[in-house]
């Protein structure tokens, strides 16, 4: 079974932005426990979106997170 893309992206972004951080250190940065971060990096969708948003903010990716549910405008929108 493959890891959900959300978890893969979080792991990749964490290692790129904070290459010296352990899971424990990064978990502390985003205000969660190490076990929760492990679940997040596995793409566990039972973890609250607020925790994923906290990670996005620390990683400087909150703008992309804010676009998550933004509907595209169509020619018929007034």
FISE-948889 format. One record per atom (N, C-alpha, C, CB): residue in three letters; atom name; x, y, z. Coordinates in nm, 2 decimals. Each point is the difference from the previous one (the first is absolute). Glycine has a CB too. Example, Ala and Ser with C-alpha at 12.3 -4.5 7.8 and 13.67 -1.06 7.14 Angstrom:
<pts>
  residu  atome       x       y       z
     ALA      N    1.32   -0.57    0.78
     ALA     CA   -0.09    0.12    0.00
     ALA      C    0.09    0.12    0.00
     ALA     CB   -0.19   -0.12    0.12
     SER      N    0.15    0.23   -0.19
     SER     CA    0.09    0.11    0.00
     SER      C   -0.08    0.11    0.08
     SER     CB    0.12   -0.06   -0.22
</pts>
This chain:
<pts>
  residu  atome       x       y       z
     UNK      N    0.08   -0.12    0.00
     UNK     CA   -0.08    0.12    0.00
     UNK      C    0.09    0.12    0.00
     UNK     CB   -0.19   -0.12    0.12
     UNK      N    0.15    0.22   -0.20
     UNK     CA    0.08    0.12   -0.01
     UNK      C   -0.05    0.11    0.10
     UNK     CB    0.06   -0.05   -0.24
     UNK      N    0.03    0.13    0.28
     UNK     CA   -0.03    0.11    0.09
     UNK      C   -0.08    0.11   -0.08
     UNK     CB    0.21   -0.05    0.14
     UNK      N   -0.32    0.10   -0.08
     UNK     CA   -0.07    0.11   -0.06
     UNK      C    0.09    0.12   -0.03
     UNK     CB   -0.21   -0.08    0.11
     UNK      N    0.18    0.15   -0.22
     UNK     CA    0.09    0.10   -0.05
     UNK      C    0.01    0.11    0.10
     UNK     CB   -0.07   -0.05   -0.23
     UNK      N   -0.03    0.08    0.31
     UNK     CA    0.01    0.11    0.10
     UNK      C    0.12   -0.03    0.10
     UNK     CB   -0.25    0.04   -0.02
     UNK      N    0.25   -0.17    0.06
     UNK     CA    0.11   -0.04    0.09
     UNK      C    0.14    0.01   -0.06
     UNK     CB   -0.16   -0.15    0.12
     UNK      N    0.17    0.10   -0.24
     UNK     CA    0.13    0.01   -0.08
     UNK      C    0.04    0.14   -0.01
     UNK     CB   -0.06   -0.21   -0.12
     UNK      N   -0.03    0.30    0.08
     UNK     CA    0.03    0.14   -0.02
     UNK      C    0.05    0.06    0.13
     UNK     CB   -0.17    0.01   -0.19
     UNK      N    0.10   -0.04    0.30
     UNK     CA    0.04    0.06    0.13
     UNK      C    0.14   -0.05    0.03
     UNK     CB   -0.24    0.01    0.08
     UNK      N    0.27   -0.14   -0.09
     UNK     CA    0.13   -0.05    0.03
     UNK      C    0.11    0.07   -0.08
     UNK     CB   -0.11   -0.22    0.06
     UNK      N    0.08    0.22   -0.19
     UNK     CA    0.10    0.06   -0.10
     UNK      C    0.03    0.15    0.04
     UNK     CB   -0.08   -0.16   -0.18
     UNK      N   -0.03    0.23    0.20
     UNK     CA    0.01    0.15    0.04
     UNK      C    0.08    0.02    0.13
     UNK     CB   -0.21    0.04   -0.13
     UNK      N    0.18   -0.13    0.23
     UNK     CA    0.07    0.01    0.13
     UNK      C    0.15   -0.02   -0.02
     UNK     CB   -0.21   -0.08    0.12
     UNK      N    0.24   -0.02   -0.20
     UNK     CA    0.15   -0.03   -0.01
     UNK      C    0.07    0.10   -0.09
     UNK     CB   -0.06   -0.24    0.02
     UNK      N   -0.01    0.31   -0.11
     UNK     CA    0.06    0.10   -0.08
     UNK      C    0.02    0.13    0.08
     UNK     CB   -0.11   -0.10   -0.20
     UNK      N    0.01    0.14    0.28
     UNK     CA    0.00    0.13    0.07
     UNK      C    0.08   -0.01    0.13
     UNK     CB   -0.22    0.05   -0.10
     UNK      N    0.21   -0.17    0.17
     UNK     CA    0.07   -0.02    0.13
     UNK      C    0.08   -0.13    0.00
     UNK     CB   -0.18    0.13    0.12
     UNK      N    0.29   -0.13   -0.21
     UNK     CA    0.07   -0.13   -0.01
     UNK      C    0.06   -0.06    0.12
     UNK     CB    0.05    0.08   -0.23
     UNK      N   -0.02    0.01    0.33
     UNK     CA    0.06   -0.05    0.13
     UNK      C   -0.10   -0.04    0.10
     UNK     CB    0.18    0.15   -0.05
     UNK      N   -0.31   -0.12    0.03
     UNK     CA   -0.10   -0.04    0.10
     UNK      C   -0.03   -0.15    0.00
     UNK     CB   -0.10    0.23   -0.03
     UNK      N    0.09   -0.28    0.15
     UNK     CA   -0.06   -0.13    0.02
     UNK      C   -0.15    0.01    0.00
     UNK     CB    0.20   -0.07    0.14
     UNK      N   -0.27   -0.04   -0.15
     UNK     CA   -0.15    0.01    0.01
     UNK      C   -0.04    0.07    0.13
     UNK     CB   -0.02   -0.21   -0.14
     UNK      N    0.09    0.18    0.24
     UNK     CA   -0.04    0.06    0.13
     UNK      C    0.02    0.15    0.00
     UNK     CB    0.07   -0.21    0.12
     UNK      N    0.04    0.26   -0.18
     UNK     CA    0.02    0.14   -0.01
     UNK      C   -0.10    0.07   -0.08
     UNK     CB    0.24   -0.04    0.03
     UNK      N   -0.27   -0.02   -0.15
     UNK     CA   -0.10    0.07   -0.09
     UNK      C   -0.14   -0.01    0.07
     UNK     CB    0.14   -0.06   -0.20
     UNK      N   -0.17   -0.05    0.26
     UNK     CA   -0.13   -0.01    0.07
     UNK      C   -0.02    0.11    0.10
     UNK     CB    0.01   -0.25   -0.03
     UNK      N    0.10    0.28    0.10
     UNK     CA    0.00    0.11    0.10
     UNK      C   -0.03    0.14   -0.07
     UNK     CB    0.16   -0.13    0.15
     UNK      N   -0.09    0.15   -0.26
     UNK     CA   -0.02    0.12   -0.08
     UNK      C   -0.15    0.03   -0.04
     UNK     CB    0.23   -0.03   -0.09
     UNK      N   -0.30   -0.08    0.06
     UNK     CA   -0.14    0.01   -0.04
     UNK      C   -0.10   -0.02    0.11
     UNK     CB    0.07   -0.07   -0.23
     UNK      N   -0.02    0.04    0.35
     UNK     CA   -0.09   -0.02    0.12
     UNK      C   -0.07   -0.13    0.01
     UNK     CB   -0.03    0.24   -0.02
     UNK      N    0.09   -0.34   -0.03
     UNK     CA   -0.06   -0.14    0.01
     UNK      C    0.10   -0.09    0.06
     UNK     CB   -0.15    0.04   -0.20
     UNK      N    0.11   -0.16    0.24
     UNK     CA    0.09   -0.10    0.05
     UNK      C    0.06   -0.08   -0.12
     UNK     CB   -0.14   -0.02    0.21
     UNK      N    0.25   -0.05   -0.18
     UNK     CA    0.07   -0.07   -0.11
     UNK      C   -0.09   -0.11   -0.06
     UNK     CB    0.21    0.04    0.12
     UNK      N   -0.29   -0.10   -0.04
     UNK     CA   -0.09   -0.11   -0.05
     UNK      C   -0.10    0.07   -0.10
     UNK     CB    0.02   -0.14    0.21
     UNK      N   -0.07    0.26   -0.18
     UNK     CA   -0.10    0.06   -0.09
     UNK      C    0.07    0.04   -0.13
     UNK     CB   -0.13    0.09    0.19
     UNK      N    0.26   -0.04   -0.18
     UNK     CA    0.07    0.03   -0.13
     UNK      C    0.02   -0.13   -0.08
     UNK     CB    0.12    0.20    0.12
     UNK      N   -0.09   -0.31   -0.05
     UNK     CA    0.02   -0.12   -0.08
     UNK      C   -0.13   -0.04   -0.07
     UNK     CB    0.17   -0.08    0.17
     UNK      N   -0.28    0.10   -0.11
     UNK     CA   -0.13   -0.03   -0.06
     UNK      C   -0.02    0.10   -0.12
     UNK     CB   -0.09   -0.09    0.22
     UNK      N    0.12    0.22   -0.20
     UNK     CA   -0.01    0.10   -0.11
     UNK      C    0.09   -0.04   -0.12
     UNK     CB   -0.05    0.18    0.17
     UNK      N    0.17   -0.22   -0.14
     UNK     CA    0.09   -0.03   -0.11
     UNK      C   -0.04   -0.14   -0.07
     UNK     CB    0.18    0.13    0.12
     UNK      N   -0.27   -0.20   -0.05
     UNK     CA   -0.05   -0.12   -0.07
     UNK      C   -0.13    0.03   -0.07
     UNK     CB    0.10   -0.14    0.18
     UNK      N   -0.14    0.27   -0.18
     UNK     CA   -0.12    0.05   -0.07
     UNK      C   -0.13   -0.03    0.07
     UNK     CB    0.13   -0.03   -0.20
     UNK      N   -0.12    0.01    0.33
     UNK     CA   -0.12   -0.04    0.08
     UNK      C   -0.10    0.12    0.00
     UNK     CB    0.14   -0.16    0.15
     UNK      N   -0.25    0.14   -0.21
     UNK     CA   -0.10    0.10   -0.01
     UNK      C   -0.09    0.02    0.12
     UNK     CB    0.00   -0.04   -0.25
     UNK      N    0.02   -0.05    0.35
     UNK     CA   -0.07    0.02    0.12
     UNK      C    0.06    0.11    0.09
     UNK     CB   -0.07   -0.24   -0.01
     UNK      N    0.19    0.28   -0.03
     UNK     CA    0.07    0.11    0.07
     UNK      C   -0.07    0.13   -0.04
     UNK     CB    0.23   -0.12    0.01
     UNK      N   -0.26    0.21    0.08
     UNK     CA   -0.07    0.12   -0.04
     UNK      C    0.07    0.09   -0.10
     UNK     CB   -0.10    0.00    0.22
     UNK      N    0.02    0.06   -0.31
     UNK     CA    0.06    0.09   -0.10
     UNK      C    0.07    0.12    0.06
     UNK     CB   -0.18   -0.07   -0.16
     UNK      N    0.14    0.10    0.28
     UNK     CA    0.07    0.11    0.07
     UNK      C    0.15   -0.03    0.03
     UNK     CB   -0.22    0.06    0.11
     UNK      N    0.25   -0.19   -0.09
     UNK     CA    0.14   -0.04    0.02
     UNK      C    0.07    0.00   -0.13
     UNK     CB   -0.07   -0.14    0.20
     UNK      N    0.01    0.10   -0.31
     UNK     CA    0.06    0.01   -0.13
     UNK      C    0.03    0.15   -0.03
     UNK     CB   -0.11   -0.22   -0.08
     UNK      N    0.01    0.31    0.11
     UNK     CA    0.02    0.14   -0.02
     UNK      C    0.12    0.05    0.08
     UNK     CB   -0.25    0.03   -0.05
     UNK      N    0.26   -0.07    0.17
     UNK     CA    0.11    0.05    0.08
     UNK      C    0.13   -0.04   -0.06
     UNK     CB   -0.14   -0.02    0.21
     UNK      N    0.15   -0.10   -0.27
     UNK     CA    0.12   -0.05   -0.07
     UNK      C    0.02    0.09   -0.12
     UNK     CB   -0.03   -0.24    0.09
     UNK      N   -0.07    0.26   -0.16
     UNK     CA    0.01    0.08   -0.13
     UNK      C    0.05    0.14    0.04
     UNK     CB   -0.19   -0.12   -0.11
     UNK      N    0.15    0.18    0.22
     UNK     CA    0.04    0.14    0.04
     UNK      C    0.15   -0.01    0.03
     UNK     CB   -0.23    0.06    0.09
     UNK      N    0.28   -0.15   -0.01
     UNK     CA    0.14   -0.01    0.03
     UNK      C    0.08   -0.02   -0.12
     UNK     CB   -0.06   -0.10    0.23
     UNK      N    0.01    0.02   -0.33
     UNK     CA    0.08   -0.02   -0.12
     UNK      C   -0.02    0.11   -0.10
     UNK     CB   -0.03   -0.24    0.04
     UNK      N   -0.04    0.34   -0.01
     UNK     CA   -0.02    0.11   -0.10
     UNK      C   -0.09   -0.04   -0.12
     UNK     CB    0.22    0.09    0.07
     UNK      N   -0.31   -0.18   -0.04
     UNK     CA   -0.09   -0.05   -0.11
     UNK      C   -0.14    0.03    0.02
     UNK     CB    0.16   -0.18   -0.04
     UNK      N   -0.19    0.27    0.13
     UNK     CA   -0.14    0.03    0.04
     UNK      C   -0.08    0.05   -0.12
     UNK     CB    0.07    0.04    0.24
     UNK      N   -0.01    0.04   -0.33
     UNK     CA   -0.08    0.05   -0.11
     UNK      C   -0.06   -0.12   -0.09
     UNK     CB    0.15    0.21    0.00
     UNK      N   -0.07   -0.31   -0.02
     UNK     CA   -0.05   -0.11   -0.07
     UNK      C   -0.11   -0.08    0.07
     UNK     CB    0.23   -0.02   -0.11
     UNK      N   -0.21    0.02    0.24
     UNK     CA   -0.10   -0.07    0.09
     UNK      C   -0.14    0.08   -0.01
     UNK     CB    0.18   -0.09    0.15
     UNK      N   -0.17    0.22   -0.15
     UNK     CA   -0.12    0.09   -0.01
     UNK      C   -0.07   -0.02   -0.13
     UNK     CB    0.11    0.16    0.15
     UNK      N   -0.04   -0.20   -0.26
     UNK     CA   -0.06   -0.03   -0.13
     UNK      C   -0.07   -0.13   -0.01
     UNK     CB    0.17    0.15   -0.10
     UNK      N   -0.16   -0.23    0.20
     UNK     CA   -0.04   -0.14    0.00
     UNK      C   -0.15   -0.02   -0.04
     UNK     CB    0.17   -0.04    0.17
     UNK      N   -0.25    0.12   -0.12
     UNK     CA   -0.15   -0.01   -0.03
     UNK      C   -0.05    0.12   -0.08
     UNK     CB   -0.02   -0.13    0.21
     UNK      N    0.11    0.20   -0.27
     UNK     CA   -0.05    0.12   -0.09
     UNK      C   -0.05   -0.05   -0.13
     UNK     CB    0.17    0.15    0.11
     UNK      N   -0.30   -0.11   -0.14
     UNK     CA   -0.06   -0.04   -0.12
     UNK      C    0.05    0.09   -0.11
     UNK     CB   -0.20   -0.07    0.12
     UNK      N    0.22    0.01   -0.24
     UNK     CA    0.04    0.07   -0.12
     UNK      C   -0.11    0.08   -0.05
     UNK     CB    0.17   -0.18   -0.06
     UNK      N   -0.15    0.30    0.01
     UNK     CA   -0.10    0.08   -0.06
     UNK      C   -0.03   -0.06   -0.14
     UNK     CB    0.07    0.21    0.13
     UNK      N   -0.20   -0.20   -0.17
     UNK     CA   -0.03   -0.04   -0.13
     UNK      C   -0.06    0.12   -0.08
     UNK     CB   -0.04   -0.24    0.08
     UNK      N    0.02    0.22   -0.20
     UNK     CA   -0.06    0.10   -0.09
     UNK      C   -0.14    0.04    0.05
     UNK     CB    0.13   -0.08   -0.19
     UNK      N   -0.20   -0.01    0.27
     UNK     CA   -0.13    0.02    0.04
     UNK      C   -0.01    0.07    0.14
     UNK     CB   -0.07   -0.20   -0.14
     UNK      N    0.18    0.21    0.21
     UNK     CA    0.00    0.07    0.13
     UNK      C   -0.01    0.15   -0.03
     UNK     CB    0.13   -0.19    0.11
     UNK      N   -0.22    0.25   -0.03
     UNK     CA   -0.02    0.15   -0.02
     UNK      C    0.07    0.07    0.11
     UNK     CB   -0.21   -0.04   -0.11
</pts>
